[in-house]
């Protein structure tokens, strides 16, 4: 059998204030908090752990790749998160027409400026009414 990696177990994000970040990911985004250990907060993202860890240099938080959260209805998700105080950089938009579906996205940031996005693999012809 050939060796290959195929499953991500954990993604880490550096944050300035773990309490503030924990509240955002738990209370605003609604992620399920697993546990907290000192300056480390862990959340479950459908089997992938998200680790929020206090940065070693509080003046600067290194930015990584965006995290894309899959959702079943992007218009509903944008509306709900907007009511919770999330500010999107723009309305949901189609980023790629695929053979069997269209890919829609809407971008926002967490309190440390990490780029986050909603993604919706929508049926052809879908049009959000956010």
C-alpha positions in Angstrom: 0.0 0.0 0.0 1.4 3.4 -0.9 1.8 6.0 1.8 -0.3 9.1 1.7 -1.9 11.6 4.1 -5.5 12.5 3.6 -7.1 13.7 6.8 -6.4 16.9 8.7 -6.7 16.4 12.5 -6.1 19.9 13.7 -5.6 23.5 12.5 -4.0 26.1 14.8 -4.7 29.8 14.8 -2.6 32.3 16.8 -4.6 34.9 18.7 -3.9 37.9 20.9 -6.6 37.2 23.5 -7.7 33.6 23.9 -10.8 34.6 25.9 -12.0 37.0 23.2 -11.3 34.5 20.4 -12.9 31.7 22.3 -16.1 33.8 22.8 -16.1 34.7 19.1 -15.8 31.1 17.8 -18.1 29.7 20.4 -20.8 32.4 20.8 -20.8 34.1 17.4 -19.9 31.3 15.0 -21.5 28.6 17.1 -18.6 26.1 17.1 -18.7 23.4 19.6 -16.0 24.0 22.3 -14.1 20.9 23.2 -11.9 22.1 26.1 -9.6 24.7 27.3 -6.0 24.2 28.6 -4.3 27.4 29.7 -3.9 29.6 26.7 -5.2 26.9 24.3 -8.8 26.6 23.3 -10.0 23.7 21.2 -13.2 23.5 19.1 -14.7 20.7 16.9 -15.3 21.4 13.3 -17.0 18.2 12.1 -14.0 16.1 13.2 -11.2 18.6 12.6 -10.0 20.3 15.7 -9.5 24.1 15.6 -6.9 25.2 18.1 -6.8 28.8 19.2 -3.4 29.6 20.9 -2.1 32.7 22.4 0.6 34.2 20.1 4.1 34.5 21.3 4.3 38.1 20.1 1.1 40.0 21.1 1.9 43.0 18.9 1.6 41.0 15.7 -0.6 38.0 14.9 0.7 35.9 12.0 -1.9 35.4 9.3 -2.4 32.0 7.8 -4.6 30.6 5.0 -8.3 31.4 5.1 -10.6 28.9 6.8 -13.7 28.1 4.8 -16.8 26.9 6.7 -19.2 24.8 4.6 -22.9 25.8 5.0 -26.1 24.4 3.6 -27.6 27.9 2.9 -25.3 30.8 2.5 -28.0 33.4 2.6 -29.3 32.1 5.9 -25.8 31.8 7.3 -24.9 35.4 6.3 -28.2 36.7 7.8 -27.7 34.8 11.1 -24.0 35.8 11.5 -24.8 39.4 10.6 -27.3 39.5 13.4 -24.6 38.2 15.7 -22.3 41.1 14.7 -20.2 39.6 11.9 -19.3 42.1 9.2 -18.9 40.6 5.8 -16.6 42.2 3.2 -19.3 41.9 0.6 -22.5 39.9 -0.2 -22.4 36.2 -1.0 -21.1 35.8 -4.5 -20.6 32.9 -7.0 -16.9 32.2 -7.3 -17.0 29.2 -9.6 -19.6 27.6 -11.8 -19.0 23.9 -11.7 -20.4 21.1 -13.9 -23.0 20.0 -11.3 -23.2 22.9 -8.9 -22.1 26.5 -8.3 -19.7 27.5 -5.5 -20.7 30.6 -3.5 -18.7 32.3 -0.9 -18.9 35.2 1.6 -15.8 36.5 3.5 -15.4 38.0 7.0 -12.7 38.2 9.6 -12.3 37.1 13.2 -11.2 39.6 16.0 -7.5 39.0 15.1 -8.0 39.6 11.4 -7.9 36.0 10.2 -9.8 35.6 7.0 -12.8 33.3 7.3 -15.4 32.5 4.8 -18.7 30.7 4.3 -18.8 28.4 1.3 -22.0 26.9 -0.2 -21.9 24.3 -3.0 -25.3 25.3 -4.4 -27.5 23.8 -7.0 -27.2 25.3 -10.5 -29.3 28.4 -10.7 -29.2 29.2 -6.9 -29.5 32.8 -6.0 -29.1 33.9 -2.4 -31.5 36.5 -1.0 -29.3 37.6 1.9 
